[in-house]
Amino acid sequence: MDKKISVSNLKDLVIYLRASSTQLREVKITGQSRLQGLRDAQADFKAKGIFTNGKPSIGMLSPLGGSPLTYLYETFSQDGKRAKRLGQFITRESDYTEVASRFNKEKIKLIVPIKDEDLEEFKSAYWPKNEDIRKWGDYDLHNYIKRSFEEFKKTKDYL
């Protein structure tokens, strides 16, 4: 008997299995990231004829080898506009996730002696740019956190 349970939050989930006379052969726990879910939604637009996420190239207007109707549909239809907004949202979410995976509470607390009550303020004040995170190694990120914390301490009463 298969049993599926959907989980809607991102907190840790503990699953207890009762011992019974039935022997379990296999237990599978699968998950899907938020970005993967968004990309799946983006793929649904392809089924509706939106192939360039609402941003077709001008070359599609050419009657020789282009597809003017597809260009117009992707540019001006509601589905095209929704696909474009979803693509922009996915880009922002992807950028945020990339920074958040490296500039997070655990990493900051390992590097500097910050108070828990100041952590969120520090993160929002010194949130690095996505371009910087991409080119920084761990050493660069650690130095950035240390320098930023020294600046942060000047604005706070830190002992």
C-alpha positions in Angstrom: 0.0 0.0 0.0 1.5 3.3 -1.1 1.1 6.3 1.2 2.0 9.8 0.1 2.2 12.8 2.4 2.6 16.3 1.1 4.6 18.7 3.2 3.9 22.4 2.8 6.5 24.0 5.1 10.3 24.0 5.1 10.8 22.9 8.7 12.3 19.6 9.6 9.9 16.7 9.6 10.2 13.7 11.8 8.4 10.6 10.6 7.8 7.7 12.9 6.9 4.3 11.4 5.0 1.9 13.7 6.2 -1.6 13.9 3.6 -4.0 12.4 3.3 -7.4 11.0 3.9 -6.0 7.6 7.5 -5.7 6.6 8.5 -2.6 4.7 10.6 -3.3 1.6 11.4 0.3 0.7 10.7 3.8 2.0 11.2 6.7 -0.4 11.3 10.3 0.7 11.5 12.8 -2.1 11.5 16.5 -2.2 11.4 19.4 -4.6 13.0 22.7 -4.1 11.0 25.9 -4.5 13.0 26.8 -7.6 12.3 23.4 -9.1 8.6 23.9 -8.6 8.8 27.3 -10.3 10.7 25.8 -13.2 8.0 23.1 -13.6 5.4 25.9 -13.7 7.5 27.6 -16.3 7.6 24.4 -18.4 3.8 24.4 -18.3 3.8 27.5 -20.5 5.5 25.6 -23.3 2.4 23.4 -23.4 0.5 26.6 -24.1 2.8 27.6 -26.9 5.0 30.0 -25.0 8.6 28.9 -25.9 10.7 32.0 -25.0 9.2 32.9 -21.7 7.3 35.9 -23.2 10.5 37.4 -24.7 10.6 36.4 -28.3 13.4 37.7 -30.5 12.7 40.3 -33.2 13.8 37.7 -35.8 10.6 35.8 -35.3 8.8 38.7 -37.1 10.5 37.7 -40.4 8.2 36.0 -42.8 11.2 34.1 -44.1 11.9 31.4 -41.5 10.3 33.4 -38.6 7.0 32.9 -36.9 5.2 36.3 -36.7 2.0 34.8 -35.1 4.1 33.1 -32.4 5.9 36.4 -31.8 2.7 38.3 -31.4 1.1 35.6 -29.2 4.2 35.5 -26.9 4.5 39.2 -26.7 0.9 40.4 -26.2 -1.1 37.4 -24.9 -1.9 37.1 -21.2 0.0 33.8 -21.2 3.0 35.5 -22.6 2.9 38.3 -20.1 2.5 35.7 -17.2 5.4 33.7 -18.6 7.6 36.8 -18.7 6.7 37.8 -15.1 7.3 34.2 -13.9 10.7 34.2 -15.7 11.6 37.5 -13.9 10.5 36.1 -10.6 12.5 32.9 -11.1 15.6 35.0 -11.9 15.1 37.0 -8.7 14.4 33.9 -6.6 17.4 32.1 -8.0 19.7 35.1 -7.3 18.3 35.3 -3.7 18.8 31.6 -3.2 22.4 31.7 -4.4 23.3 34.5 -2.0 21.3 33.0 0.9 23.0 29.6 0.6 26.4 31.2 1.3 25.5 34.3 3.4 23.4 32.8 6.1 23.0 32.9 9.9 25.1 29.8 10.5 28.1 31.1 8.4 27.9 34.6 9.9 27.8 33.2 13.5 30.9 31.0 12.8 32.9 33.9 11.6 31.9 36.8 13.9 30.6 37.1 17.5 27.3 38.6 16.6 24.3 38.7 19.0 21.2 36.8 17.9 19.0 39.9 18.2 21.3 41.8 15.7 21.7 39.0 13.2 18.7 39.9 10.9 19.6 43.6 10.9 23.2 42.8 10.0 22.1 40.4 7.2 19.8 43.0 5.7 22.3 45.9 6.0 25.2 43.9 4.5 23.5 41.6 2.0 26.0 41.0 -0.7 25.3 41.4 -4.4 24.7 38.2 -6.4 27.6 39.1 -8.8 30.0 39.4 -5.8 28.9 36.0 -4.3 29.5 34.3 -7.7 33.1 35.5 -7.9 34.1 35.2 -4.2 35.7 32.1 -2.8 35.1 31.3 0.9 38.1 33.4 1.9 36.6 36.5 0.2 33.3 35.9 1.8 34.8 35.5 5.3 36.7 38.8 4.8 33.6 40.5 3.6 31.7 39.3 6.7 34.5 40.4 9.0 34.8 43.8 7.5 31.1 44.3 7.4 30.8 43.3 11.1 33.5 45.8 12.1 31.5 48.5 10.3 28.3 47.2 11.9 29.9 47.3 15.4 30.5 51.1 15.0 26.8 51.7 14.6 25.9 49.5 17.6 27.1 49.4 21.2 29.2 46.2 21.0 31.5 45.2 23.8 
